[in-house]
Amino acid sequence: MYFLQAIGLKDDQTEQGQFNLKVTSDTVFKSCSLPSNKLEASEKATVQAGRQLEITEVAIADAHHVRVMLKAPVQDRRIWFIYGGHIQIDGCKIATVTTKPKTLEEKIIAYCEKKGYKIDKEPGYKNIIYIEGMNPDGTLNNNALNVWNDLRIVIEFKDGKPKMIGCWEATTNPGKYYTFKPMNPKGAAIIAFGQYKAWQVGIHTPGGGHEALVQTGGSVTVHRDANRSGTRDAGDTIDSGMFGINQHWGGDNPKSDVGRWSAGCQVGRTRQGHREFMSIVKSDPRYQAKRSFTFTSTIIDGKDLLAQFPAS
C-alpha cells in the first residue's frame, strides 16, 4: 500500500478532522508499525472487515502504514498503526487515494502481512518464498502433478520497498515417482502452506551431494498423501517433525517431468538456478555473521494469493 499525498504534505505531517475509516480486509491494529507477530497481545487488536470507525487525526507513518487517532478507543487505545491496504479513509486529503499492491513482490508481502507471517525488512535480509501453482509471469497454472509449475522467490527490501532479487521454476510437491512409491508408508509428504524456520546451509546428500538448505533447524508440517492424489486433501494425515524436507536442485529435468527429484522437498528445477539461489541467501548478513543461522521459508498457495490480491 502506498498513500498518494496531495498538496505537498510530508510524511510526518498529520491531518485533523472528522473522517470515516472502513476496514476492507481483516486486519490488525497495532501500537507501532512493527510486524504484528513481534507485538504483545496488549499492543494489537484484530479487527474484522466491514467495521467502520470515526477518526479525528490521520498521518502517514511509512510506505505501508497509516497512523490514526480514533474518536472512541479500541481495546483502551485511541492511537493505532494500520496497514493501509486493509482500510479506506473517507474525507482525508493526505490519504484520499490508496493503491493496492501492483507488483508480485508487493502482493506477496501484503499477503504475508495479512497472514501474520514474519517479514524481514532489514537491509540485506532475505525472504525466501515458494508459490505453488504460479508461472514466472505471475499467472496461475493448473498445478498438475509431476510438473515444475511452482516458484522459488527471494525478496529483499531496498529503500523500504520489496524487491524480487531472484525467481526460479520449482516444485513444492513430490513428483509422480514418490507420490506412487512413497518413502513413508503413510504417504508422500506435501508441505503444508505456512511459514517455517527450519533450514541451515548444508549438504543435500542424495544424488551425489550438493550445497542446499537442509532441514536441521526446526520442524515442518506436511500432509501425508495416502490416497496418492498429489494434492492436499481434507482427510490427509498431518505430520510435524524432522523429515529431511530440504531445499535443493532438480538436476535440469524438463519442465514437464519432476521425476525422482522431489519426495517432499522444495526443489529448484535447474542446477544453475539453485547455485544462484544459494549465493543470494548466503549473502544474508545473518548468515555471514553466523554460519549456523537458521533460515525461514514461506510456502504460499498461488490461488489464494491472487484471490486476496487479484491481478490489476
C-alpha positions as CSV (number, residue, x, y, z in Angstrom):
1,M,0.0,0.0,0.0
2,Y,1.2,3.5,-0.8
3,F,-0.7,6.7,0.0
4,L,-0.7,9.4,-2.7
5,Q,-0.1,12.6,-0.9
6,A,-1.8,15.7,-2.1
7,I,-0.8,19.4,-1.8
8,G,2.8,18.6,-1.0
9,L,2.4,17.3,2.5
10,K,5.3,15.4,4.1
11,D,5.2,12.0,5.7
12,D,5.4,13.4,9.3
13,Q,2.5,15.8,8.9
14,T,-0.9,15.0,10.1
15,E,-4.4,16.0,9.2
16,Q,-7.1,16.6,11.7
17,G,-10.8,16.5,11.2
18,Q,-13.8,14.1,11.2
19,F,-13.1,11.1,9.0
20,N,-14.7,7.7,8.5
21,L,-12.4,4.7,8.4
22,K,-13.7,1.5,6.9
23,V,-11.9,-1.8,7.3
24,T,-11.9,-3.5,3.9
25,S,-9.9,-6.7,4.9
26,D,-9.5,-8.4,8.2
27,T,-6.5,-6.7,9.8
28,V,-4.6,-6.0,12.9
29,F,-4.5,-2.6,14.6
30,K,-1.0,-2.2,16.1
31,S,0.7,0.1,18.6
32,C,3.5,0.7,16.1
33,S,4.4,-0.3,12.5
34,L,6.3,-3.5,13.5
35,P,5.0,-6.8,12.3
36,S,2.1,-8.0,14.4
37,N,4.0,-11.2,15.5
38,K,6.6,-9.0,17.2
39,L,4.0,-7.3,19.4
40,E,2.4,-8.4,22.7
41,A,-1.3,-9.1,22.8
42,S,-1.9,-5.8,24.6
43,E,-0.2,-4.0,21.7
44,K,-2.5,-5.2,18.9
45,A,-6.2,-5.8,18.2
46,T,-7.7,-7.9,15.5
47,V,-10.4,-6.1,13.5
48,Q,-12.8,-7.7,11.1
49,A,-13.6,-6.5,7.5
50,G,-16.6,-4.3,7.3
51,R,-16.1,-2.4,10.6
52,Q,-16.4,1.4,10.4
53,L,-14.9,3.8,12.9
54,E,-14.7,7.5,13.3
55,I,-11.2,9.0,13.4
56,T,-10.1,12.5,14.3
57,E,-6.4,12.5,13.0
58,V,-4.5,10.8,10.2
59,A,-0.8,10.6,9.5
60,I,1.3,8.6,7.0
61,A,3.6,6.5,9.2
62,D,5.7,4.8,6.4
63,A,5.2,3.4,3.0
64,H,2.8,0.7,4.3
65,H,1.1,2.1,7.4
66,V,-1.1,4.9,8.4
67,R,-1.4,6.2,12.0
68,V,-4.8,7.2,13.1
69,M,-6.4,8.6,16.2
70,L,-9.9,7.1,16.9
71,K,-12.7,9.1,18.3
72,A,-13.6,6.2,20.5
73,P,-10.9,3.7,21.8
74,V,-10.5,0.2,20.6
75,Q,-9.0,-2.1,23.4
76,D,-8.5,1.0,25.6
77,R,-6.3,2.7,22.9
78,R,-7.1,5.5,20.6
79,I,-3.9,5.8,18.5
80,W,-3.2,2.8,16.2
81,F,-1.0,2.0,13.2
82,I,-2.8,0.1,10.4
83,Y,-1.6,-1.5,7.2
84,G,-3.0,0.9,4.5
85,G,-4.0,-1.8,2.1
86,H,-6.7,-3.1,4.5
87,I,-8.6,0.2,5.1
88,Q,-10.3,3.0,3.3
89,I,-10.4,6.6,4.8
90,D,-13.1,8.9,3.5
91,G,-12.7,12.7,3.5
92,C,-9.0,12.8,4.2
93,K,-6.7,14.9,2.0
94,I,-3.4,13.1,2.7
95,A,-4.9,9.6,2.3
96,T,-7.5,10.3,-0.4
97,V,-6.1,7.6,-2.7
98,T,-4.7,4.2,-1.8
99,T,-3.1,2.0,-4.4
100,K,-3.4,-1.8,-4.0
101,P,-0.2,-3.8,-4.3
102,K,0.7,-4.0,-8.0
103,T,3.9,-6.0,-8.4
104,L,4.1,-9.6,-7.5
105,E,6.5,-8.9,-4.7
106,E,4.2,-6.2,-3.2
107,K,1.3,-8.7,-3.3
108,I,3.4,-11.4,-1.6
109,I,4.4,-9.0,1.2
110,A,0.8,-7.8,1.6
111,Y,-0.4,-11.4,1.7
112,C,2.2,-12.4,4.3
113,E,1.4,-9.4,6.5
114,K,-2.3,-10.2,6.3
115,K,-1.5,-13.8,7.4
116,G,0.7,-12.5,10.2
117,Y,3.9,-14.1,8.8
118,K,7.2,-12.6,9.7
119,I,8.8,-10.4,7.1
120,D,12.4,-9.4,7.3
121,K,12.8,-5.8,6.1
122,E,16.3,-5.0,7.5
123,P,19.0,-4.2,4.9
124,G,20.3,-7.3,3.2
125,Y,17.9,-9.7,4.9
126,K,16.4,-12.3,2.5
127,N,12.8,-13.5,2.5
128,I,12.5,-17.0,0.9
129,I,9.1,-17.6,-0.7
130,Y,7.6,-20.5,-2.5
131,I,4.4,-20.0,-4.5
132,E,2.6,-23.1,-5.6
133,G,0.8,-23.2,-9.0
134,M,2.2,-20.0,-10.3
135,N,4.1,-19.2,-13.5
136,P,7.2,-16.9,-13.6
137,D,4.9,-14.1,-15.2
138,G,2.7,-14.2,-12.1
139,T,-0.2,-16.0,-13.7
140,L,-1.7,-19.2,-12.3
141,N,-1.4,-22.7,-13.8
142,N,-3.3,-25.9,-13.1
143,N,-0.6,-27.1,-10.7
144,A,-0.5,-30.5,-12.4
145,L,1.3,-33.4,-10.7
146,N,4.9,-34.0,-11.8
147,V,5.4,-30.6,-13.4
148,W,7.8,-27.8,-12.4
149,N,4.9,-25.4,-12.0
150,D,5.8,-23.6,-8.8
151,L,8.1,-20.7,-8.0
152,R,11.1,-20.2,-5.7
153,I,11.5,-16.5,-4.9
154,V,13.8,-14.3,-2.9
155,I,12.7,-10.9,-1.8
156,E,14.8,-8.2,-0.2
157,F,13.7,-4.7,1.0
158,K,15.5,-1.8,-0.6
159,D,14.7,1.8,0.3
160,G,11.8,0.4,2.3
161,K,10.2,-1.4,-0.7
162,P,10.2,-5.1,-1.5
163,K,12.3,-6.1,-4.5
164,M,12.4,-9.6,-6.1
165,I,16.1,-10.4,-6.4
166,G,15.6,-14.0,-7.6
167,C,12.9,-16.1,-9.2
168,W,13.2,-19.7,-10.4
169,E,11.0,-22.6,-11.5
170,A,10.5,-25.0,-8.7
171,T,8.2,-27.7,-7.2
172,T,6.7,-27.7,-3.7
173,N,5.2,-31.1,-4.3
174,P,6.6,-34.6,-4.7
175,G,7.0,-35.9,-8.3
176,K,4.9,-38.7,-9.7
177,Y,7.5,-41.3,-8.8
178,Y,7.4,-40.7,-5.0
179,T,3.7,-39.9,-5.0
180,F,3.1,-43.5,-6.0
181,K,6.1,-45.0,-4.3
182,P,6.3,-43.0,-1.1
183,M,9.3,-43.3,1.2
184,N,6.9,-43.2,4.2
185,P,4.1,-45.8,4.5
186,K,1.7,-43.1,5.5
187,G,2.2,-41.4,2.1
188,A,4.4,-38.9,0.4
189,A,5.0,-35.6,2.2
190,I,3.4,-32.4,0.8
191,I,4.5,-29.5,2.8
192,A,1.6,-27.6,4.4
193,F,1.1,-23.9,3.4
194,G,2.6,-21.7,6.0
195,Q,5.9,-20.3,7.3
196,Y,8.7,-22.4,8.9
197,K,12.1,-21.5,10.5
198,A,13.9,-24.8,9.8
199,W,16.8,-24.6,7.3
200,Q,20.5,-24.2,7.5
201,V,23.2,-24.3,4.8
202,G,24.4,-27.8,4.4
203,I,24.7,-30.7,2.0
204,H,21.8,-32.5,0.4
205,T,23.3,-35.9,0.2
206,P,21.2,-37.8,-2.3
207,G,22.3,-37.7,-5.9
208,G,26.0,-37.3,-5.1
209,G,25.5,-34.4,-2.7
210,H,25.4,-30.7,-3.2
211,E,25.1,-27.5,-1.2
212,A,21.5,-26.8,-0.2
213,L,19.3,-25.5,2.6
214,V,18.9,-28.6,4.8
215,Q,16.1,-29.1,7.4
216,T,18.2,-29.2,10.5
217,G,17.0,-26.2,12.4
218,G,13.3,-26.8,13.1
219,S,10.1,-28.7,12.5
220,V,7.9,-28.5,9.4
221,T,4.3,-29.7,8.9
222,V,3.3,-31.9,6.0
223,H,0.2,-33.6,4.6
224,R,0.6,-37.4,4.0
225,D,-0.7,-38.2,0.6
226,A,-2.1,-41.6,1.4
227,N,-4.6,-41.6,-1.5
228,R,-1.9,-40.6,-4.0
229,S,-3.9,-37.7,-5.3
230,G,-0.8,-35.4,-5.5
231,T,-2.8,-32.7,-3.6
232,R,-3.6,-31.7,0.0
233,D,-6.9,-33.3,0.9
234,A,-9.2,-32.8,3.9
235,G,-8.7,-36.3,5.1
236,D,-4.9,-36.3,4.9
237,T,-2.8,-37.3,8.0
238,I,-0.9,-34.2,9.2
239,D,2.6,-34.8,10.4
240,S,5.0,-32.3,12.0
241,G,8.7,-33.0,12.6
242,M,12.1,-33.5,11.0
243,F,11.5,-35.2,7.7
244,G,14.5,-34.1,5.6
245,I,12.4,-31.5,3.7
246,N,15.4,-29.8,2.1
247,Q,15.7,-27.0,-0.5
248,H,17.9,-28.4,-3.2
249,W,18.4,-28.6,-7.0
250,G,16.5,-30.6,-9.5
251,G,19.1,-31.8,-12.0
252,D,17.9,-29.8,-15.1
253,N,14.9,-32.1,-15.8
254,P,12.5,-30.9,-18.5
255,K,9.7,-28.7,-17.1
256,S,7.2,-31.4,-17.7
257,D,9.0,-34.0,-15.5
258,V,9.8,-33.7,-11.8
259,G,10.8,-37.3,-11.9
260,R,12.5,-38.5,-8.7
261,W,13.8,-35.1,-7.8
262,S,11.3,-34.4,-5.0
263,A,9.9,-36.8,-2.4
264,G,8.6,-33.8,-0.5
265,C,11.5,-31.3,-0.7
266,Q,11.3,-27.8,-2.1
267,V,13.3,-28.1,-5.3
268,G,14.6,-25.6,-7.9
269,R,14.4,-27.1,-11.4
270,T,18.0,-26.3,-12.6
271,R,21.4,-26.7,-11.1
272,Q,22.5,-23.2,-12.2
273,G,19.3,-21.6,-10.8
274,H,19.9,-23.3,-7.5
275,R,23.5,-22.1,-7.3
276,E,22.2,-18.6,-7.9
277,F,19.7,-19.1,-5.1
278,M,22.3,-20.4,-2.7
279,S,24.7,-17.5,-3.5
280,I,21.9,-15.0,-2.8
281,V,20.7,-16.5,0.5
282,K,24.3,-16.9,1.8
283,S,24.8,-13.2,1.3
284,D,22.3,-12.5,4.0
285,P,24.1,-10.6,6.8
286,R,22.8,-13.0,9.4
287,Y,24.4,-16.0,7.7
288,Q,27.6,-14.0,7.1
289,A,27.7,-13.3,10.9
290,K,26.8,-16.9,11.9
291,R,27.2,-19.9,9.6
292,S,24.7,-21.9,11.7
293,F,22.0,-19.3,11.0
294,T,18.5,-20.9,10.5
295,F,16.6,-19.6,7.5
296,T,12.8,-19.1,7.3
297,S,10.8,-20.0,4.3
298,T,7.1,-19.3,3.5
299,I,5.0,-21.6,1.2
300,I,2.0,-19.9,-0.4
301,D,-0.9,-21.1,-2.4
302,G,-0.9,-19.1,-5.6
303,K,-4.7,-19.3,-6.0
304,D,-5.2,-17.8,-2.5
305,L,-2.6,-15.1,-3.1
306,L,-4.4,-13.9,-6.3
307,A,-7.8,-14.3,-4.7
308,Q,-6.7,-11.9,-1.9
309,F,-4.8,-9.6,-4.3
310,P,-6.1,-10.0,-7.8
311,A,-4.3,-9.0,-11.0
312,S,-4.8,-5.3,-11.8
